[in-house]
Amino acid sequence: MSKKYRKHGYAERLKYMHMLENGFSRNYIERRFGISGELLGYLWTRYRSEGPTGLLKKQNVRADYAFKLEVVRDVEENNITLLDASLKYNASASQIKVWLKVARTQGYDALAITRPRGRPPKNAMGRSRKKKPEEMTELERLRYENECLRAENALLKKVKALVEARDARLKEIGRKPSKN
């Protein structure tokens, strides 16, 4: 893996901050340790405002409509930067940028829309729920049984064809097929 995508642990981040305090340039630290300038600047700002605890990984913020609206209005009305807003509200700058874009293009009410997380349940993926045998009518039960028997026949035909193909191949090279 290249240096560019390398993760920087807490101890390394703290070392970078001490180097900045001791007068090393940001450019030197970027090139020497493979940390991006943007991340280094962000960490430096958090380190100065929160101290060493600012270098720890933050918990993800699960924002509701009121929180998003407060952040977006504060950024737009007070003209604060994304970095300052992320420090003030403890949310990532990229997420705040997304909220701003949504609010500007679709309006403030669009911030209330939340997308469901994770994989949708099987019922929502277009399949209908199978009924239990007690819930089926006689006709449905017979159709279901017929479908199962067709599937079983198709499987047996495939197995028979594979066995015949194997026997023909063995016979061709002069071996006798097994009795199994």
N, C-alpha and C positions, 0 to 999 in steps of 0.2 A: 504494500500500500504506500502511496506517495506521502510525502511530508504534508502536502496541502490539506489532506483530509484526516490528518491525525488528531485524535482527541487529546485534550490537555486537561490533566487531572488537577485537583485542588492544590497539591504541593507545587506543581509546575506553574500554575497561575499565580500563586503567592510569590514564587521566585521572580516571575516577570514583573510583578508590582514592585518588589524590592529593588529590582534592577532599574526600573523607571524612577523610583525615589532617589537612587544613587547616581542618577544623571545619564544613564545609557539612553540612547535615542530609540524611539519607537521603530524606526526603520531598521536599526541593527537587530533588535529583538525579533522583528518580523522575519528577517532573512535568516538569522541564526537558528531560530527554533521552529520556523514554519507555521507561525500563527498569523492569521489574517489581520490586517491593520484595523478593519472595522471591529472585529471581535476584541482586539487589544484595547481600542479606544472605549468600547462599551464596558469592558472589565475595569478599566482604569477609572471611569466615571463611577461605577458601582462601588469600587474599592474606596474611593475618596468619600462617597456619601455614606456608605454602610460599614466600612472597615473590612476586615478579613472575612466576615460572614457574607459579604456581598459577592464573594467569589464562589460560594457554594451553589450547587444546582438548585434552581427554583422549582417549586411545585407548579404544575400546569394549572392555569386559572380556568375554571368552568364558569363562564360569564353568562349572566342573565340579561334580559332586555334593558333593565334599569342601569346596570353597570356599563353596558356598551354605550347607551345613550349619554351617560354622564361623561365617559371618556371622550367620545366623539365631539360632544358640545364643548368640552373644555379645550380640546385641541383646536377646534375651529374658531371659537370665540376669543380665546386668549392667545392664539397663535404660538402655542408651545410646540417644540420639536417632538418628533416621535420618541427620541431617546429620553427626553425629560418626562414625557407621558408614561413611558414604560417604567421608568424609575419611580414615578409618583404612584402609579396604580398597580405596580408589580405584575404587569402583563407584557408579553413580548411585543417589540416594535413592529414585527411583521404582522402580528395579529391585529394590532391597532390600525395598521395600514389597510388591511382587508376590510375592517369595520368602516373606515373612512370612505373607501371606494364604494362599498355597498350603500352607505348613507347618501353619498353624493349622486350615485346613479339611480337608485331605486327609492330613495327617501328614507326617513328615520324609521318608519314602520317596518321596513324590510329587516331591520336589526332584530326584530322579534322572531323571525323565522329561524328555526333550528332544524338542521338536518339530522335524521336519525343516525346513530353511530353503529358501526358493525355490519355484519352480514344480515340481510333480511331473513325472516323466518321462511321455511319452505312453502308455507301456504301463500305467501306474498310473491313467490317466484313463478306463479302461473299454474301450479299444480293444485288440483282440488283434493280435499281431504278424503281418504278412503273411509267408507262407512264400515262399521263393525257388522258381522254377520247377523246380529240380532236386529239391526236397523234396516237391513235390506229387504226389499220385497222378494217374492219368489222368483220373478223374472230377472231382477238384478242379480240375485244369488246365482242363478243358473248361468247368466252371461259371464259373471266373474269366474265361475268354475270352468266354463268353456274356455275363457281366455287363459287361465292357468294351464289347462290341458294342452292347448295349442303351444304355449311356451315350452312345456315339457317335451312335446313331440319334436319341436324344432331343435331343442338341445340334444335330444337323443339322436336325431338325424346328423347333427354336426359331429357328435362323438363317433357315430358309425362311419362317417366319411373319413374322419381323421385316422381311425383304426385301419380302414381299408387302404388308405394312402400309405400308412406306415408298413403294412404287410406287403404291398406292392413294391415299395422301395427296398425292403429287406429281401424279397424274392428276386429282385433284379440283381442284387449284389451277391446272391447265392447263399443267404442265411435263411434259416427257418424262423418264422415268426413265433413269438412266445405264446404260451397257452393262456396267459393272463388276460 
